[in-house]
Amino acid sequence: RVRFRRTFILVVVTSIVFGSTNVSATKELFFNNVIEIPDADDGKRTIEIDASGHIFASLGTVLYKLSDSGYIMEERTFSKEIIATSISPDSTKLALTLKSGSTGEDSIFVLSTGDLSTLASSDTTQTNAYLLKWSPNGGVLFSNAPTNGIVQLNRDTLAGEATYQGNHSGSMMCIDVSSNIDMVLT
């Protein structure tokens, strides 16, 4: 009996240790589908997906709203290249920035995700706002400031509400916002 118990325990432990190495997660990333857009503009490209599975892809100066199967539902062309996009937490708004050549041009837009119409536009960020991030509650939008640091923008008017300089001595590469909006990580 003792020998059988030891052998049984050894078999169970061995099967647990070696058996778990072959187990894979059920939520793996996998290749699903290819969506091709012929004659797409050259330049910067961004992609976002909303809660309904609609895909928002910018290719150069053109913004596309696609169904999950790749059907083009809406399309909008801008005068300048789109350099950043961010979808609001409730999936009703899409913020985007345009590459602009001079101060005073609108460089940031908030669009309706329904029909891609402009809800607000502003030149608050002046030029080349390449970072965009909605707060987790969708109450404000953050972007890189004209000189350095982060600017907090009103979601409805895109007016600058605050600028956070911190110790930034150059351009930032990424941004995130805490759930209660008391910290901005760059």
Summary of the structure (lengths in Angstrom):
residues: 186
radius of gyration: 23.3
end to end distance: 63.1
largest distance: 86.5
contacts: 513
relative contact order: 0.10
helix: 11%
strand: 35%
